[in-house]
């Protein structure tokens, strides 16, 4: 749960499963020490994604993560479904990543909360 410091809401630390509001609070706080990873296929990523997310499709996930992310980095991961998200988080944990949050509801939950997205909707066939 987030806590108050004066009048400023301090974001909660990363959890194994995270609501989109927790990620949004961290982003609004201006916390740079996190990465948002989208494991959906390239077409879905290009069409719409959470603002600032990086593409690491499931079949390339661990190799790309090892090439660019520190093992202690806070990583929020989301996929097409919560099941795909859980699978991606498991792969990252098995590869030694220590701070992985499964973003519950993924992009759909992010959009339902009216948070910022980016992409090119016409990119899908």
N, C-alpha and C positions, 0 to 999 in steps of 0.2 A: 504494500500500500504506500502511496506517495505521502510525503510529510511536508509540513509547512515550516519555512524558515523566514520569520518575519511575515511578509505578505506574498512571498514567492513559493510556489509549489515545487518541491524538490522531487525529481523522478525517483521511482523505486529502482533498485538494482535489477539486473537481468534475471529472469526466471526461466525454468525449463519450457514452460508454455506461457505465452504472453498475449494479452489482449491488445488489439490495435491501439487502444487509448494509451496504454503504457508506452508503446513505441512513440506515439505522437507526442506525449509529454516529454520524453527524452529529446526528441527533435526540437520541440519548442524551447526547451531549456538551453539548446545550443550545444548539446553534447557531441563532440566530434569523434569520440572514441568508440564508434560502432559502425557496422556494415550491414546493409540490408541486401540479402541474396535471394534472387528469384530463380527457382529451379525449373520453371516451365519451359516449354520449347521456345525457340527463337521467335517464331511468328507471334505467339501469344505475348511474349515480352515486348516485341516491337509495337504491338497493337495498344497495349495499356499496361502500366506498371506503377508501383508505388514510387513517388517522386524520390529520386536518388538511388533507387535499387540498381544492383548490377546483375547482369545475366551470367548464370553458371548452370547451364542445363544439366539435368540429373546425370546424363551419361558422361559428363566432363567434370562434375562437381568437385570431387576430391583432388584431382590433378590440378584444376584451376585454382582451387582454394590454397593448396600447398604452394603454388607458385606466387601467390599474391597476398595471403592473409596470415598474420601471426597467430600462433596457437592460443594465445591468451586474449585475443580480440573479442569483443562482444559482437556476436553475429545473430541477426534476426533473419530467419529463413522462412520462405513461404513457397508453396507450389500450387498446382491446380486444385488439389483437395487437401483436407487435413491429413489424410493418409499419406499422400505424397510428401507433404511437409514433414511428417513424422519420420518417414523413410530417409529423407535428406538429412534431417537432424541426426538421426542414428549413424548415417555414414560419416558425417563430420565428427561426431563424438568418437566413433571407432578409429578415426584418423588422428585423434589426439587433441581436437579442439575442445576447450574447457568451458566456454561461455556461449552456449547455443540456446536460442529461444525459438520455439516453434510459434509462429504468428498464427494464432487461432482465427480461422475464417479467411485468412489470406487476403488477397486483393478484393474479394467480394465484401468482406467485412470492412475493409479500409474505405471502399467506395460508399457503402451504406452509412458510414460515419461522416461522409462528405469531406474526406481529407484529400489533399492534392495528389493527383496522378499525372503521368505524362505518357506520351506515346502517339501513335498514328493509327486510329481506329480502322482506316481503310487498308491497313497492312494485312488484315485477315482476309483470305481468299475470297 
